[in-house]
C-alpha cells in the first residue's frame, strides 16, 4: 500500500473512531478541504451517468475526483463530463473504465439489468464498488455477486440510502417548543427499536410501495441520435425501440422508464421494495435469511401467458399487487401497492409507522418514549458494522479505507432482493411458492425454480 493510501486510511480510521466515541461533530468530512491534499483523494470512474447518477456523484466528489465517465448515450456522457469539470475521459464501453488501474472505485448507476455484470467485472478488476439499487435482476445474480465479493474482498456499498440517511417528523409528538419533533435516521431508529424489543414480539409488517404506472401503446420509432440501443439492451432480448407521448415525458422502453418493463427491472416491487423490504427484514432479524412461503395476486396492464407479457409495446410490470410472505420466526410480511408509501410494524407492545417523511406511533407510545429513552449508540454501532452512519457515501469511503463492511452490504441486500424477486415470480406465475432460505431454492415447483435466472443474450453473459 502506498504512503498516500495509508495516510488516507489513518485519517478516516481516526475520524471514524472519534465519531464512534461521540467526540466530534456529526459531519467530519463534508468538503474537499477535509483531506490533507489532492493526492489523498479517491480516483473515481463513473459507469452510467443518467438522472440518478446526478444524485449520487456530488457525494462521491466530496471524497474523490472523477477521471472517467461512461454511458451508452452520448448526450448523457457529454453532460456528465461537463458536470465533473470537463476533463474526464469519456467512454461508451464500461470495460475501458475498468482497464484504468489508477481508478480506486467505480459508481454503477445504470439500468438494473446491467448492475450485476458490471459490478462483478469491476470487483475482478480490483475496484471497490458503489452500485445503485436494486443490485440484481434475478436471484441467481445475487448469489453470483455475493460469491465474487467473498473471493475478491472488494468493498461494496449498495445505494439503499434509507439505511443511513433521511429525517422524519412525528406529527403527534411535538417538542418543548411546540414544533414537531424530528428524528434523524428514522429507518435505522425503527430497526433499532424492533431489535431492542421495545415493540415486543413482532407479528406483522406491512410495506406499501406504490402503484406501478401504465403506459399508452408505444409505436416503433427511430433510436435517438447518440444512443447505442443494442448495448443499452445488454443481456435482455434485442427488440425495437418504442416511444410515445406521456404526461411528464415521452414514454419508452429506455432511460426514465426502464423500471416498468420486466425485461430490465421489476417495477415497484424491486424499486421501492429494495428500500422498504430491506428495512422490514432488517427489523425482524431476517436480513440474512428469507421467507419460507410467498403468495400473491396482481393486476398487470397487459395480458400474460405462462408468466410472460404477450405484447411488447406497453409497460408490463404489475400496476397493483398484494403479496404475503411468511418467515421462519413466525412474522408475516405483506408487500402491497398502497394505500400510503411506508412501513407498519406491529408488535405486542405497539404499532409504529415509518416513511421518508414520518415516524409515529399508531398504537402505544414507543416513539413518544424516545424523547426520554433514546436508542443507545451501542445498538446503532452493532447494526452498522461499528460505524455511526453520517451519509451513505461517507460510510462507503470510510470502508474503502479501513476495508470494513458498509452498512448496505451485498449479502443482506441480496436477501431483501430475493424476497422481492420471489414476489414477482409468484404474481407472474399466479401461484404460491415455497422457499428454502438456507438452500436458496424454490421447493416442490421445478418450473418456478427455473425463474431464479434468465437467459442472457449472446455476448452479454455474466461470467463468474
C-alpha positions in Angstrom: 0.0 0.0 0.0 1.3 3.4 -0.9 2.0 6.2 1.7 -0.8 8.2 0.2 -3.3 5.3 0.7 -2.0 4.7 4.2 -2.3 8.4 5.2 -5.8 8.5 3.9 -6.7 5.3 5.7 -5.2 6.5 9.0 -7.2 9.8 8.7 -10.5 8.1 8.2 -9.9 5.4 10.8 -9.2 8.1 13.4 -12.2 10.2 12.4 -14.4 7.1 12.4 -13.1 6.2 15.9 -13.8 9.7 17.2 -17.3 9.7 15.8 -18.0 6.4 17.4 -16.9 7.8 20.7 -19.2 10.8 20.3 -16.2 13.2 20.5 -16.6 15.1 17.2 -19.3 16.9 15.2 -21.7 14.7 13.1 -20.1 15.6 9.8 -16.3 15.4 9.8 -15.8 15.1 6.1 -18.2 17.5 4.3 -15.9 19.2 1.8 -12.8 18.6 -0.3 -10.7 20.6 2.3 -11.3 17.8 4.8 -8.4 15.9 3.1 -4.8 16.9 3.6 -4.2 17.3 -0.1 -5.3 16.5 -3.6 -3.2 13.3 -3.7 -5.1 11.8 -0.8 -8.4 11.8 -2.7 -10.0 8.7 -4.3 -9.8 8.3 -8.1 -13.3 7.6 -9.3 -14.8 6.1 -12.5 -18.5 6.6 -13.3 -20.4 3.9 -15.2 -23.9 5.2 -16.1 -24.5 8.9 -15.9 -28.3 9.5 -16.2 -30.6 11.2 -13.9 -30.0 9.1 -10.8 -26.2 9.5 -11.2 -26.7 13.2 -10.7 -27.9 12.4 -7.2 -25.0 10.1 -6.4 -22.0 11.9 -7.8 -22.0 15.1 -5.7 -21.5 13.0 -2.6 -18.7 11.0 -4.3 -16.9 14.1 -5.4 -16.7 15.2 -1.8 -14.1 12.5 -1.3 -12.6 12.0 -4.8 -12.0 13.1 -8.3 -13.7 11.7 -11.4 -11.3 10.8 -14.1 -13.6 8.7 -16.4 -17.3 8.7 -17.3 -19.1 6.1 -19.3 -22.5 5.9 -20.9 -24.1 4.4 -24.0 -26.0 7.6 -24.5 -23.6 10.3 -25.9 -25.9 13.1 -24.7 -25.7 11.8 -21.1 -21.9 11.3 -21.5 -21.1 14.8 -22.6 -23.4 16.4 -20.0 -21.7 14.2 -17.3 -18.2 15.3 -18.3 -19.2 18.9 -18.0 -20.7 18.3 -14.6 -17.4 16.8 -13.3 -15.2 19.5 -14.7 -14.9 18.8 -18.4 -11.6 16.9 -18.2 -12.7 13.3 -17.6 -12.0 10.6 -20.2 -15.3 9.6 -21.9 -16.2 6.1 -22.9 -19.2 4.2 -24.3 -17.7 0.8 -23.2 -17.5 0.4 -19.4 -14.6 -2.0 -19.8 -12.4 0.9 -20.7 -13.1 2.4 -17.3 -12.2 -0.9 -15.6 -9.0 -1.1 -17.5 -7.7 2.0 -15.9 -5.5 0.8 -13.0 -5.4 4.2 -11.4 -9.1 4.1 -10.6 -9.9 3.2 -7.0 -13.7 3.0 -7.0 -16.5 2.9 -9.6 -20.0 4.1 -9.3 -22.5 2.0 -11.2 -25.7 3.9 -11.9 -27.1 2.0 -15.0 -30.5 0.4 -15.6 -31.0 -2.6 -13.3 -30.3 -5.3 -15.8 -26.7 -4.1 -16.2 -25.8 -3.9 -12.5 -24.6 -7.4 -11.8 -22.4 -7.9 -14.8 -20.6 -4.6 -14.4 -20.2 -5.0 -10.7 -18.7 -8.5 -10.9 -16.2 -7.4 -13.6 -15.4 -4.3 -11.6 -14.6 -6.4 -8.5 -12.5 -8.7 -10.5 -10.6 -5.7 -11.9 -9.7 -4.7 -8.3 -12.2 -1.8 -7.9 -14.3 -1.1 -4.9 -17.9 -0.6 -5.9 -20.8 1.8 -5.2 -23.8 0.5 -7.1 -27.4 1.8 -7.1 -30.3 -0.5 -6.1 -31.7 -2.9 -7.0 -28.4 -4.7 -7.4 -29.9 -7.7 -9.3 -32.3 -8.7 -12.0 -32.6 -12.3 -10.7 -32.0 -14.3 -7.6 -29.1 -16.2 -9.1 -27.4 -12.8 -10.0 -27.5 -12.0 -6.3 -25.7 -15.3 -5.5 -23.1 -14.5 -8.1 -22.4 -11.0 -6.7 -22.0 -12.4 -3.2 -19.6 -15.2 -4.4 -17.4 -12.7 -6.2 -17.3 -10.2 -3.3 -16.2 -13.0 -1.0 -13.5 -14.1 -3.4 -12.1 -10.6 -4.2 -12.7 -8.9 -0.8 -13.7 -5.7 -2.5 -15.7 -3.1 -0.6 -19.2 -2.9 -2.0 -21.9 -0.4 -1.0 -25.4 -0.7 -2.4 -27.3 2.5 -2.8 -30.1 1.9 -0.3 -29.8 5.3 1.4 -32.7 4.5 3.8 -30.1 2.6 5.9 -28.2 5.8 6.7 -30.0 9.0 5.7 -33.4 10.7 5.9 -35.0 12.7 8.6 -38.7 12.4 9.6 -41.1 14.1 12.0 -43.6 12.8 14.4 -46.7 14.9 13.9 -48.2 13.6 17.1 -45.3 14.3 19.4 -44.2 17.9 19.5 -41.0 19.1 21.2 -40.8 21.6 24.1 -41.1 24.5 21.7 -44.4 23.2 20.4 -43.0 22.3 17.0 -42.9 18.8 15.5 -40.1 16.7 16.8 -37.7 15.5 14.1 -35.9 12.1 14.2 -32.7 11.7 12.2 -32.1 8.3 10.7 -35.7 7.3 11.2 -35.4 3.9 9.4 -32.4 3.0 11.4 -34.2 4.1 14.6 -37.1 1.9 13.6 -34.9 -1.1 13.1 -33.2 -0.5 16.4 -36.5 -0.2 18.3 -37.6 -3.5 16.8 -34.3 -5.3 17.5 -34.3 -3.9 21.1 -37.7 -5.5 21.8 -39.4 -2.2 22.6 -42.3 -3.2 20.3 -42.4 -6.6 22.0 -42.7 -9.7 19.9 -43.4 -8.6 16.3 -46.2 -10.4 14.5 -46.7 -8.4 11.3 -45.0 -5.9 9.0 -46.6 -4.2 6.0 -44.7 -2.5 3.3 -46.6 -0.2 1.0 -44.6 0.7 -2.0 -46.9 2.4 -4.5 -48.7 1.6 -7.8 -46.8 0.7 -10.9 -47.6 3.1 -13.8 -49.2 2.1 -17.0 -48.4 3.4 -20.5 -50.1 4.1 -23.8 -49.4 1.8 -26.8 -46.0 2.9 -27.8 -45.1 2.9 -31.5 -41.8 1.8 -33.0 -39.6 4.9 -33.7 -36.1 5.6 -34.7 -33.4 5.2 -32.0 -32.5 8.6 -30.7 -29.2 10.1 -32.0 -26.3 9.2 -29.8 -27.8 6.2 -28.1 -26.3 2.7 -28.6 -29.6 0.9 -28.3 -28.1 -2.6 -28.8 -25.6 -2.1 -26.0 -28.2 -0.5 -23.8 -30.3 -3.7 -24.1 -27.3 -5.8 -22.9 -28.4 -9.2 -21.7 -32.0 -8.5 -22.5 -33.7 -9.6 -25.8 -33.0 -7.5 -28.9 -36.2 -5.6 -29.5 -37.4 -2.5 -31.4 -37.1 0.9 -29.8 -40.6 2.2 -28.9 -41.6 5.6 -27.6 -44.6 7.8 -27.4 -46.0 10.9 -25.7 -46.6 10.9 -22.0 -47.9 13.3 -19.3 -44.4 14.1 -17.8 -42.0 12.9 -20.5 -42.1 10.6 -23.6 -42.8 7.0 -22.5 -40.4 4.4 -23.8 -38.5 1.2 -23.2 -35.5 3.2 -22.2 -33.9 5.6 -19.7 -36.6 7.0 -17.3 -39.0 4.2 -17.9 -36.8 1.1 -17.8 -38.2 0.1 -14.4 -41.7 -0.6 -15.9 -40.5 -3.5 -18.0 -39.8 -6.9 -16.6 -37.0 -7.3 -19.2 -34.9 -4.7 -17.4 -36.3 -4.4 -13.8 -39.1 -5.5 -11.6 -41.4 -2.5 -11.3 -42.3 -1.1 -7.9 -41.5 -4.5 -6.3 -37.8 -4.1 -6.9 -37.8 -0.3 -7.0 -39.3 0.8 -3.7 -39.3 -2.8 -2.5 -35.5 -2.7 -2.5 -35.8 0.0 0.2 -38.8 -1.0 2.4 -38.5 -4.8 2.2 -34.8 -4.3 3.2 -35.7 -2.3 6.3 -38.5 -4.7 7.2 -36.3 -7.8 7.1 -33.6 -6.0 9.0 -36.1 -5.0 11.7 -37.4 -8.6 12.2 -33.9 -10.1 12.2 -34.3 -11.8 8.9 -31.7 -9.8 6.9 -29.6 -12.9 6.4 -32.4 -15.3 5.8 -35.7 -15.0 4.0 -39.4 -16.1 3.8 -40.5 -19.8 3.6 -43.6 -19.1 1.6 -44.7 -16.4 -0.8 -48.2 -16.0 -2.2 -49.7 -13.0 -4.0 -52.1 -11.6 -6.6 -51.5 -8.7 -9.0 -53.0 -6.7 -11.8 -50.8 -6.3 -14.8 -51.5 -3.7 -17.5 -51.1 -6.2 -20.4 -52.1 -9.8 -20.9 -49.8 -12.6 -19.7 -49.3 -16.2 -20.7 -47.2 -18.6 -18.7 -45.8 -15.6 -16.8 -44.7 -13.6 -19.8 -46.4 -10.5 -21.3 -47.9 -11.1 -24.7 -47.4 -7.6 -26.0 -44.1 -5.7 -26.3 -45.2 -2.1 -26.8 -46.6 -1.2 -23.3 -45.3 -1.2 -19.8 -45.7 -4.7 -18.4 -44.9 -4.8 -14.7 -47.6 -5.1 -12.1 -49.7 -1.9 -11.5 -51.4 -3.3 -8.4 -50.3 -6.2 -6.1 -50.7 -7.8 -2.7 -48.1 -10.4 -1.6 -47.9 -12.2 1.7 -44.5 -13.6 2.9 -44.2 -15.9 5.9 -40.8 -16.2 7.8 -39.2 -18.9 9.9 -39.6 -16.7 13.0 -43.4 -16.5 12.6 -43.5 -12.9 11.3 -45.8 -12.2 8.3 -44.7 -9.6 5.8 -47.2 -8.0 3.4 -46.0 -6.2 0.3 -48.7 -4.1 -1.3 -49.1 -1.2 -3.7 -51.0 1.1 -1.3 -52.5 3.0 0.4 -49.5 5.0 1.6 -45.8 4.7 1.0 -44.2 3.4 4.2 -43.8 0.6 6.7 -46.1 -0.5 9.5 -44.6 -2.7 12.2 -47.0 -4.4 14.6 -45.8 -5.9 17.9 -47.3 -6.9 21.2 -46.4 -3.5 22.8 -47.4 -1.2 20.0 -47.6 -0.4 16.3 -45.4 2.2 14.5 -45.3 3.7 11.1 -42.2 5.0 9.3 -41.8 6.6 6.0 -39.4 9.2 4.4 -41.5 11.9 6.0 -42.8 10.5 9.2 -42.1 8.3 12.2 -45.0 7.9 14.5 -47.0 5.7 16.9 -50.1 4.1 15.6 -50.8 2.3 18.8 -48.8 2.5 22.0 -46.1 5.1 22.9 -42.8 3.6 21.6 -41.9 6.6 19.5 -43.1 9.1 22.1 -40.8 7.5 24.7 -37.8 8.2 22.5 -37.6 11.7 23.9 -36.6 10.3 27.3 -35.3 6.9 26.3 -33.3 7.3 23.0 -31.8 4.4 21.2 -28.3 3.6 22.7 -25.4 4.4 20.4 -24.1 0.9 21.1 -27.1 -0.5 19.3 -26.5 1.7 16.2 -22.9 0.6 16.1 -23.9 -3.0 16.3 -26.4 -2.6 13.4 -24.0 -0.6 11.3 -20.8 -2.7 11.5 -19.1 -0.5 14.0 -19.6 2.9 12.4 -22.0 5.7 13.1 -23.5 6.5 9.6 -23.4 10.2 8.7 -24.1 9.8 5.0 -24.3 6.8 2.6 -21.3 7.8 0.5 -19.1 8.7 3.5 -19.9 5.3 5.0 -18.6 3.7 1.8 -15.5 5.8 1.7 -14.6 5.0 5.3 -14.9 1.3 4.5 -12.8 1.7 1.4 -10.0 3.0 3.7 -10.3 0.5 6.6 -11.7 -2.4 4.5 -14.7 -2.7 6.7 -18.2 -3.8 5.8 -20.5 -1.0 4.6 -23.9 -0.5 6.2 -25.6 -1.6 2.9 -23.7 -4.8 2.1 -24.3 -7.1 -0.8 -25.3 -10.0 1.4 -28.3 -8.5 3.2 -29.3 -6.6 0.0 -29.3 -9.9 -1.9 -31.6 -11.4 0.7 -34.0 -8.4 0.5 -34.0 -8.6 -3.3 -34.6 -12.3 -3.1 -37.9 -11.7 -1.4 -38.8 -9.0 -4.0 -37.9 -11.3 -6.9 -39.9 -14.2 -5.3 -42.8 -11.9 -5.0 -42.6 -11.0 -8.7 -42.3 -14.7 -9.6 -45.3 -15.6 -7.5 -47.5 -12.9 -9.1 -46.3 -13.6 -12.6 -47.0 -17.4 -12.3 -50.1 -16.7 -10.2 -49.4 -19.4 -7.7 -47.9 -19.7 -4.2 -44.2 -20.6 -3.8 -42.4 -22.5 -1.1 -38.8 -21.2 -0.5 -35.9 -22.7 1.3 -33.9 -19.8 2.6 -30.9 -22.0 3.5 -30.6 -23.7 0.2 -31.9 -20.7 -1.7 -34.2 -22.8 -3.8 -37.9 -22.9 -4.6 -39.1 -26.3 -3.5 -41.8 -28.5 -5.0 -42.1 -26.5 -8.2 -39.5 -27.3 -10.8 -40.9 -24.7 -13.3 -40.8 -21.9 -10.8 -37.3 -22.8 -9.8 -36.1 -22.1 -13.4 -37.1 -18.5 -12.8 -34.2 -17.9 -10.5 -32.2 -17.0 -13.5 -32.8 -15.7 -17.0 -31.4 -16.4 -20.5 -28.8 -13.8 -21.3 -28.2 -12.6 -24.9 -25.0 -13.8 -26.5 -22.1 -11.5 -25.8 -23.6 -10.2 -22.6 -23.5 -13.2 -20.4 -22.4 -12.8 -16.8 -19.2 -14.9 -16.1 -18.3 -15.7 -12.6 
